[in-house]
Amino acid sequence: MILCFGISWPLSIVRMYKSWSTGGKSILFSCFILVGYICGICSKVVARNYNLAFVFYIINTVMVTVDLLLWIRNHRYEKTGKKGFFC
């Protein structure tokens, strides 16, 4: 599961970056996924079980965060019509 999500996020990031659109993207879904990864990281830290899954949780957390930031950028663009992150 972690690997499949790990493959999917870069594709989503590229699409969000190129499209300047939030169409078809659920911000709530992405937030739930991010919370799940953060919980997975916390679980590994509390159990002191630093294995390969821990590394993938961190990588996927970074990718979901980037995807969310791109959603914010694209949402602002849709509202203002100005390109750039801080519109």
Legacy VTK file of the C-alpha trace (Angstrom):
# vtk DataFile Version 3.0
C-alpha trace
ASCII
DATASET POLYDATA
POINTS 87 float
0.000 0.000 0.000
2.746 2.429 0.956
4.617 1.785 -2.295
1.506 2.249 -4.444
0.736 5.566 -2.776
4.403 6.467 -3.120
4.185 5.958 -6.873
0.909 7.864 -7.161
1.952 11.081 -5.406
4.673 12.154 -7.864
2.180 11.732 -10.707
-0.349 13.861 -8.856
2.284 16.506 -8.087
3.302 16.789 -11.748
-0.339 17.059 -12.834
-1.110 19.733 -10.232
2.025 21.677 -11.149
1.314 21.688 -14.886
-2.454 22.137 -14.863
-2.899 25.172 -12.569
-6.250 23.588 -11.679
-7.787 21.982 -8.597
-10.299 20.041 -10.676
-10.805 16.472 -9.547
-8.733 16.928 -6.398
-10.277 16.573 -2.951
-8.396 18.654 -0.405
-10.184 16.842 2.434
-9.045 13.448 1.131
-5.447 14.666 0.906
-5.624 16.030 4.457
-6.874 12.674 5.758
-4.046 10.889 3.942
-1.532 13.344 5.456
-2.916 12.740 8.954
-2.647 8.993 8.361
1.016 9.272 7.390
1.745 11.484 10.395
0.061 8.916 12.651
2.167 6.182 11.032
5.340 8.172 11.709
4.295 8.799 15.322
3.540 5.095 15.760
7.000 4.124 14.528
8.685 6.745 16.725
6.784 5.674 19.866
7.547 1.995 19.189
11.140 2.881 18.223
10.642 0.729 15.150
12.588 2.553 12.450
12.312 0.338 9.403
11.694 0.776 5.690
8.024 1.619 6.263
9.147 4.560 8.436
11.236 5.909 5.554
8.311 5.585 3.126
5.991 7.321 5.606
8.357 10.289 5.669
8.816 10.406 1.887
5.064 10.143 1.287
4.354 12.806 3.923
6.644 15.206 2.081
4.983 14.422 -1.249
1.449 14.867 0.137
2.520 18.186 1.675
3.884 19.361 -1.687
0.651 18.249 -3.354
-1.386 20.226 -0.800
0.751 23.321 -1.333
0.194 23.019 -5.085
-3.549 22.712 -4.469
-3.424 25.968 -2.484
-1.435 27.626 -5.275
-3.878 26.432 -7.923
-6.919 27.392 -5.852
-5.575 30.926 -5.469
-4.930 31.069 -9.206
-8.496 29.988 -9.933
-9.814 32.727 -7.645
-7.543 35.581 -8.769
-6.299 34.611 -12.237
-2.726 35.478 -11.214
0.014 32.890 -11.499
2.453 32.493 -8.630
2.258 30.976 -5.176
1.657 34.189 -3.256
-1.116 35.684 -5.425
LINES 1 88
87 0 1 2 3 4 5 6 7 8 9 10 11 12 13 14 15 16 17 18 19 20 21 22 23 24 25 26 27 28 29 30 31 32 33 34 35 36 37 38 39 40 41 42 43 44 45 46 47 48 49 50 51 52 53 54 55 56 57 58 59 60 61 62 63 64 65 66 67 68 69 70 71 72 73 74 75 76 77 78 79 80 81 82 83 84 85 86
